[in-house]
Amino acid sequence: MSAVTPEETRVLSHLARLSLTDAEIEAFSPQLAKILTYIEQLQQVDVRDVPEYVSAEMPDSSLREDAAGPTLDVDEALSSVPVKRGSLVVVPKFKED
């Protein structure tokens, strides 16, 4: 199981803009570790021969035409970014691998 330290949970909660108590941090750390372990298991599943799923209720939703729409220029898109380097958004690291 991937260990998640209370400090990593605290950093993640800060990034998610959540105010957690120390008791919540302690409770959520092992829960996050279980979630990460489950995701690691899912990544090992071979799905090459599994056909793509298309919902019967909305058959055309995933097959609509891909049409370009209005976009923002780089300066406008980055105008509200707190920390940037050139045209890149700078974000804090969450976990080292």
Backbone as a printed PyTorch tensor [residue, N CA C, xyz], in Angstrom:
tensor([[[  0.8410,  -1.1760,   0.0000],
         [  0.0000,   0.0000,   0.0000],
         [  0.8870,   1.2400,   0.0000]],

        [[  0.5020,   2.2600,  -0.7870],
         [  1.2320,   3.5210,  -0.8330],
         [  0.9660,   4.2900,   0.4490]],

        [[  2.0080,   4.6250,   1.1580],
         [  1.8470,   5.3910,   2.3920],
         [  1.6360,   6.8610,   2.0550]],

        [[  0.7050,   7.4760,   2.7450],
         [  0.4740,   8.9030,   2.6200],
         [  0.6620,   9.4880,   4.0140]],

        [[  1.6280,  10.3670,   4.1300],
         [  1.9190,  10.9470,   5.4380],
         [  0.8980,  12.0300,   5.7790]],

        [[  0.7480,  12.3220,   7.0560],
         [ -0.1370,  13.4320,   7.4350],
         [  0.2870,  14.7500,   6.7880]],

        [[  1.5900,  14.9500,   6.6200],
         [  2.0500,  16.1860,   5.9830],
         [  1.5950,  16.2410,   4.5210]],

        [[  1.6520,  15.1240,   3.8050],
         [  1.1760,  15.0900,   2.4100],
         [ -0.3230,  15.3430,   2.3620]],

        [[ -1.0620,  14.7960,   3.3230],
         [ -2.5050,  15.0370,   3.3830],
         [ -2.7700,  16.5120,   3.6630]],

        [[ -1.9680,  17.1090,   4.5330],
         [ -2.1170,  18.5300,   4.8540],
         [ -1.8560,  19.3800,   3.6020]],

        [[ -0.8080,  19.0510,   2.8440],
         [ -0.4900,  19.7930,   1.6130],
         [ -1.6150,  19.6230,   0.5970]],

        [[ -2.0930,  18.4000,   0.4370],
         [ -3.1850,  18.1490,  -0.5110],
         [ -4.4430,  18.9090,  -0.1060]],

        [[ -4.7610,  18.9240,   1.1840],
         [ -5.9510,  19.6510,   1.6290],
         [ -5.7870,  21.1470,   1.3750]],

        [[ -4.5600,  21.6550,   1.5450],
         [ -4.3050,  23.0690,   1.2490],
         [ -4.5050,  23.3510,  -0.2440]],

        [[ -3.9920,  22.4660,  -1.1010],
         [ -4.1570,  22.6510,  -2.5490],
         [ -5.6290,  22.5980,  -2.9530]],

        [[ -6.4110,  21.7780,  -2.2260],
         [ -7.8420,  21.6650,  -2.5080],
         [ -8.6430,  22.7350,  -1.7770]],

        [[ -7.9380,  23.5950,  -1.0630],
         [ -8.5480,  24.6750,  -0.2930],
         [ -9.5380,  24.1460,   0.7440]],

        [[ -9.1240,  23.0760,   1.4330],
         [ -9.9150,  22.4820,   2.5080],
         [ -9.2580,  22.7960,   3.8420]],

        [[-10.0640,  23.1490,   4.8150],
         [ -9.5600,  23.3620,   6.1750],
         [ -9.8530,  22.1080,   6.9710]],

        [[ -8.8240,  21.3300,   7.2690],
         [ -8.9960,  20.0850,   8.0040],
         [ -8.3510,  20.1920,   9.3740]],

        [[ -8.9950,  19.5730,  10.3450],
         [ -8.4170,  19.5100,  11.6870],
         [ -7.3200,  18.4480,  11.6910]],

        [[ -6.5140,  18.4450,  12.7580],
         [ -5.4780,  17.4180,  12.8880],
         [ -6.0990,  16.0200,  12.9240]],

        [[ -7.2620,  15.8980,  13.5680],
         [ -7.9400,  14.5950,  13.6370],
         [ -8.3950,  14.1560,  12.2480]],

        [[ -8.8800,  15.0900,  11.4440],
         [ -9.2990,  14.7520,  10.0820],
         [ -8.0920,  14.3630,   9.2250]],

        [[ -6.9890,  15.0800,   9.4010],
         [ -5.7550,  14.7510,   8.6770],
         [ -5.3410,  13.3190,   8.9990]],

        [[ -5.3370,  12.9720,  10.2690],
         [ -4.9590,  11.6200,  10.7030],
         [ -5.9230,  10.5740,  10.1560]],

        [[ -7.2080,  10.9060,  10.0900],
         [ -8.2050,   9.9540,   9.5830],
         [ -8.1130,   9.7960,   8.0640]],

        [[ -7.8440,  10.8890,   7.3570],
         [ -7.8530,  10.8430,   5.8950],
         [ -6.5810,  10.2580,   5.3060]],

        [[ -5.4550,  10.3630,   5.9840],
         [ -4.1880,   9.8590,   5.4350],
         [ -4.2580,   8.3880,   5.0490]],

        [[ -4.7060,   7.4780,   5.9330],
         [ -4.7990,   6.0750,   5.5210],
         [ -5.8730,   5.8420,   4.4510]],

        [[ -6.9210,   6.6540,   4.4690],
         [ -7.9520,   6.5220,   3.4380],
         [ -7.3980,   6.8980,   2.0700]],

        [[ -6.6140,   7.9720,   2.0100],
         [ -5.9760,   8.3560,   0.7450],
         [ -5.0010,   7.2840,   0.2810]],

        [[ -4.2970,   6.6650,   1.2170],
         [ -3.3710,   5.5840,   0.8630],
         [ -4.1230,   4.4220,   0.2320]],

        [[ -5.2830,   4.0790,   0.7740],
         [ -6.0920,   2.9930,   0.2030],
         [ -6.5690,   3.3430,  -1.2020]],

        [[ -6.9550,   4.5890,  -1.3920],
         [ -7.4000,   5.0370,  -2.7230],
         [ -6.2620,   4.9190,  -3.7260]],

        [[ -5.0600,   5.3700,  -3.3420],
         [ -3.9060,   5.2810,  -4.2380],
         [ -3.5480,   3.8360,  -4.5490]],

        [[ -3.6670,   2.9610,  -3.5680],
         [ -3.3940,   1.5410,  -3.7860],
         [ -4.3940,   0.9610,  -4.7770]],

        [[ -5.6530,   1.3390,  -4.6390],
         [ -6.6710,   0.8540,  -5.5640],
         [ -6.3950,   1.3570,  -6.9870]],

        [[ -5.9960,   2.5940,  -7.1110],
         [ -5.6730,   3.1470,  -8.4330],
         [ -4.4820,   2.4080,  -9.0380]],

        [[ -3.4860,   2.0830,  -8.2160],
         [ -2.3350,   1.3140,  -8.7010],
         [ -2.7800,  -0.0510,  -9.2210]],

        [[ -3.7340,  -0.6750,  -8.5300],
         [ -4.2590,  -1.9710,  -8.9890],
         [ -4.9940,  -1.8120, -10.3150]],

        [[ -5.7800,  -0.7570, -10.4460],
         [ -6.5180,  -0.5260, -11.6880],
         [ -5.5740,  -0.2890, -12.8640]],

        [[ -4.4370,   0.3520, -12.6080],
         [ -3.4830,   0.6280, -13.6820],
         [ -2.8460,  -0.6500, -14.2210]],

        [[ -2.9060,  -1.7240, -13.4630],
         [ -2.3060,  -2.9830, -13.8940],
         [ -3.2630,  -3.8440, -14.7190]],

        [[ -4.5240,  -3.4530, -14.7950],
         [ -5.5140,  -4.2440, -15.5290],
         [ -5.3060,  -4.0610, -17.0340]],

        [[ -5.2420,  -5.1780, -17.7550],
         [ -5.0870,  -5.1470, -19.2070],
         [ -6.4650,  -4.9510, -19.8390]],

        [[ -6.6860,  -3.8110, -20.4560],
         [ -7.9810,  -3.4990, -21.0620],
         [ -7.8890,  -3.3660, -22.5860]],

        [[ -6.7980,  -3.8860, -23.1620],
         [ -6.6210,  -3.7440, -24.6150],
         [ -7.7460,  -4.3900, -25.4100]],

        [[ -8.2830,  -5.5110, -24.9310],
         [ -9.3220,  -6.2190, -25.6810],
         [-10.7320,  -5.8900, -25.2090]],

        [[-10.8800,  -4.9040, -24.3520],
         [-12.2040,  -4.5100, -23.8600],
         [-12.7570,  -3.4570, -24.8070]],

        [[-13.9630,  -3.6990, -25.3620],
         [-14.5290,  -2.7230, -26.2850],
         [-14.8940,  -1.4210, -25.5690]],

        [[-14.8420,  -0.3220, -26.2990],
         [-15.1870,   0.9740, -25.7310],
         [-16.6580,   0.9850, -25.3410]],

        [[-16.9650,   1.5840, -24.2000],
         [-18.3390,   1.6660, -23.7230],
         [-18.9860,   2.9270, -24.2650]],

        [[-20.1790,   2.7750, -24.8310],
         [-20.9720,   3.9120, -25.2730],
         [-22.3270,   3.7880, -24.6040]],

        [[-22.7250,   4.8230, -23.9040],
         [-23.9890,   4.8080, -23.1720],
         [-25.1620,   4.7120, -24.1400]],

        [[-26.1280,   3.8630, -23.8020],
         [-27.3230,   3.7260, -24.6310],
         [-28.2110,   4.9540, -24.5260]],

        [[-28.1100,   5.6790, -23.4260],
         [-28.9580,   6.8470, -23.2070],
         [-28.4910,   8.0670, -23.9850]],

        [[-27.2000,   8.1950, -24.2230],
         [-26.6640,   9.3430, -24.9450],
         [-25.6750,   8.8600, -25.9970]],

        [[-26.1480,   8.1670, -27.0160],
         [-25.2260,   7.5570, -27.9760],
         [-24.4060,   8.5480, -28.7950]],

        [[-24.9010,   9.7710, -28.9830],
         [-24.1880,  10.7060, -29.8360],
         [-23.2580,  11.6400, -29.0660]],

        [[-23.3090,  11.6120, -27.7380],
         [-22.5510,  12.5920, -26.9620],
         [-21.0400,  12.4670, -27.1620]],

        [[-20.5170,  11.2430, -27.2670],
         [-19.0750,  11.1120, -27.4200],
         [-18.6390,  11.1570, -28.8790]],

        [[-19.5860,  11.2090, -29.7790],
         [-19.2500,  11.1750, -31.1980],
         [-19.5720,  12.4920, -31.9050]],

        [[-19.8000,  13.5540, -31.1240],
         [-20.1310,  14.8280, -31.7480],
         [-18.9220,  15.3720, -32.4950]],

        [[-19.1680,  16.2660, -33.4240],
         [-18.0870,  16.8650, -34.1940],
         [-17.1860,  17.6980, -33.2880]],

        [[-15.9020,  17.5740, -33.4710],
         [-14.9410,  18.3340, -32.7030],
         [-14.7000,  19.6480, -33.4370]],

        [[-15.3650,  20.7000, -32.9620],
         [-15.2730,  21.9900, -33.6340],
         [-14.5800,  22.9890, -32.7250]],

        [[-13.6710,  23.7690, -33.2940],
         [-12.9650,  24.7940, -32.5330],
         [-13.9180,  25.9160, -32.1780]],

        [[-13.7540,  26.4510, -30.9850],
         [-14.5700,  27.5660, -30.5320],
         [-13.6740,  28.7240, -30.1360]],

        [[-14.2760,  29.7310, -29.5320],
         [-13.4620,  30.8790, -29.1140],
         [-12.4390,  30.4550, -28.0530]],

        [[-11.2520,  31.0400, -28.1110],
         [-10.1970,  30.7120, -27.1630],
         [ -9.6150,  31.9980, -26.5630]],

        [[ -8.8880,  31.8300, -25.4900],
         [ -8.1920,  32.9580, -24.8640],
         [ -6.7700,  33.0280, -25.3970]],

        [[ -6.2430,  34.2530, -25.5000],
         [ -4.8230,  34.3330, -25.8350],
         [ -4.0220,  34.0530, -24.5560]],

        [[ -2.7380,  33.7920, -24.6820],
         [ -1.9060,  33.3680, -23.5580],
         [ -1.9390,  34.4000, -22.4270]],

        [[ -1.7800,  35.6790, -22.7460],
         [ -1.7670,  36.7170, -21.7010],
         [ -3.0890,  36.7580, -20.9430]],

        [[ -4.1950,  36.6350, -21.6490],
         [ -5.5040,  36.6500, -20.9990],
         [ -5.7010,  35.4060, -20.1360]],

        [[ -5.2600,  34.2500, -20.6250],
         [ -5.4040,  33.0080, -19.8730],
         [ -4.5650,  33.0290, -18.6030]],

        [[ -3.4050,  33.6700, -18.6390],
         [ -2.5120,  33.7080, -17.4820],
         [ -2.7160,  34.9410, -16.6030]],

        [[ -3.6780,  35.7740, -16.9150],
         [ -3.8360,  37.0360, -16.1790],
         [ -4.1590,  36.8390, -14.7050]],

        [[ -4.8090,  35.7520, -14.3320],
         [ -5.1680,  35.5470, -12.9190],
         [ -4.3060,  34.4920, -12.2300]],

        [[ -3.2660,  34.0230, -12.9000],
         [ -2.3930,  32.9970, -12.3260],
         [ -1.4560,  33.6520, -11.3150]],

        [[ -1.4080,  33.1430, -10.0630],
         [ -0.5790,  33.7950,  -9.0560],
         [  0.9290,  33.6750,  -9.2970]],

        [[  1.3980,  32.5080,  -9.7800],
         [  2.8380,  32.3290, -10.0220],
         [  3.0160,  31.7320, -11.4070]],

        [[  3.7750,  32.4200, -12.2310],
         [  4.0270,  31.9170, -13.5850],
         [  5.4810,  32.1410, -13.9430]],

        [[  5.9580,  31.3390, -14.8810],
         [  7.3150,  31.4470, -15.4020],
         [  7.1760,  31.4590, -16.9160]],

        [[  7.3030,  32.6570, -17.5010],
         [  7.0630,  32.7820, -18.9430],
         [  5.5900,  32.5160, -19.2170]],

        [[  5.3360,  31.5450, -20.0800],
         [  3.9470,  31.1950, -20.3910],
         [  3.5130,  29.9230, -19.6660]],

        [[  4.2340,  29.5460, -18.5860],
         [  3.9200,  28.3380, -17.8290],
         [  3.3720,  28.7010, -16.4560]],

        [[  2.4410,  27.8870, -15.9620],
         [  1.8970,  28.0600, -14.6230],
         [  2.7800,  27.2820, -13.6610]],

        [[  3.2240,  27.9080, -12.5930],
         [  4.0630,  27.2480, -11.5850],
         [  3.1570,  26.7540, -10.4630]],

        [[  3.2390,  25.4580, -10.1700],
         [  2.4440,  24.8480,  -9.1050],
         [  3.3800,  24.1010,  -8.1540]],

        [[  2.9850,  23.9880,  -6.8750],
         [  3.8440,  23.2760,  -5.9380],
         [  3.8020,  21.7740,  -6.1610]],

        [[  4.9250,  21.1020,  -5.8380],
         [  4.9540,  19.6460,  -5.9000],
         [  4.0990,  19.0920,  -4.7750]],

        [[  3.4110,  18.0070,  -5.0390],
         [  2.6360,  17.3630,  -3.9780],
         [  3.3650,  16.1760,  -3.4110]],

        [[  3.8820,  15.3190,  -4.2570],
         [  4.5340,  14.1090,  -3.7650],
         [  5.6970,  13.7650,  -4.6780]],

        [[  6.8080,  13.4530,  -4.0630],
         [  7.9860,  13.0200,  -4.8070],
         [  7.8590,  11.5240,  -5.0770]],

        [[  8.2610,  11.0590,  -6.2340],
         [  8.2150,   9.6250,  -6.5440],
         [  9.5740,   9.0120,  -6.3890]]])
